[in-house]
Amino acid sequence: MARADLLIRLVQSGIRGDKANFRKVAEAIIADERAKQHRVLADRLDDVLNTTSVESLPNSGPPTLDPRMGNLFHEIMPQRKISDLILPDEALQICESIIQEQYRTDLLRSYNLEPRSRILFVGPPGNGKTSLAEAIAEALVVPLLVVRYESVVGTYLGETAVRLRKLFEYASTRKCVLFFDEFETLGKERGDLHETGEIKRVVSSLLMQIDNLPSHVIVIGATNHPELLDRAVWRRFQVRMILPSPTRARLTVWFERFERRINVPLGLAPSTLAKRLLGSNFAEVEEFGMTVFRQYVLEQPSADMKAIVTKTLKSWSDRSVGIMQQDIEV
């Protein structure tokens, strides 16, 4: 049987009328079946795929945006799973609860209740806000729509509010996760004396659009600067989740998983690496790990992983000191 994730992506592509992705996923399923020695099934699937034109698939997806509005979002078919992330226990429990509510909407509505669908992630950069939004979309088997501010924010009076309305109208036609990274870009405090009247109108429009969204659209905002958000924006989000910088224990878990992922011992204990890199965010630790693994591959067949890790740790430490000195000089 083909992997569950491939089957899910195949169905998603078919429902959305995404012909290119449908063929790509179908070919991946065929290759997967051949690898499992299921040649009869693979041949039959291959025959069906090549004798039935994918172009004949109906376009049953939601209506497209007016081309004049530009590309207001980037659509991602989520791959990352919640189990791939290293989350604080409280954040994990909240995510599981939200996902369960979405799957049991009918039960909630029988009691005149709606599932929670507005979430705010708060925390320093590089610690998984975007990844968690993708993982929630993956768990709900819906696409992730990442808002593109360069297309949403206009230069003329009222243009941004109009584009926001178009964006929300489109999102409301489908089940999806609508993700606003750096949410303070749009949701700034309206009492800020340095902001223009246009910003205040944008915030008012944003709040109204969020209020009008159906609960099958999960709106996720992420911010590194919660102090900049308008107080009314805070009230719109039913769930406010803090994603802090990783602790030593969580970094230790990350290195344990990384060793299993690359199937190569790092030469130093995960707890030791976690101690040495404490203060780094997950994005930086991922960069460190991939730097080490890349060098290991390049030095084959005589690569010494422990030596590579030790050398990279030193360069990482030197780089951190250099950044701190630059900050002091500035």
Secondary structure, DSSP 8 states (H G I E B T S, - for coil): ---HHHHHHHHHHHHHT-HHHHHHHHHHHHHHHHHTT-HHHHHHHHHHHHHS-GGGS---S-----GGG---EEEE-----GGGS---HHHHHHHHHHHHHHHTHHHHHTTT-----EEEEES-TTSSHHHHHHHHHHHHT--EEEE-HHHHS-SSTTHHHHHHHHHHHHHTTS-EEEEESSGGGTSB-TT-TTS-HHHHHHHHHHHHHHHHS-TTEEEEEEES-GGGB-HHHHHH-SEEEE-----HHHHHHHHHHHHHHHTS--SS-HHHHHHHTTT--HHHHHHHHHHHHHHHHHTTTS--HHHHHHHHHHHHHHHHHHHHHHHHH-
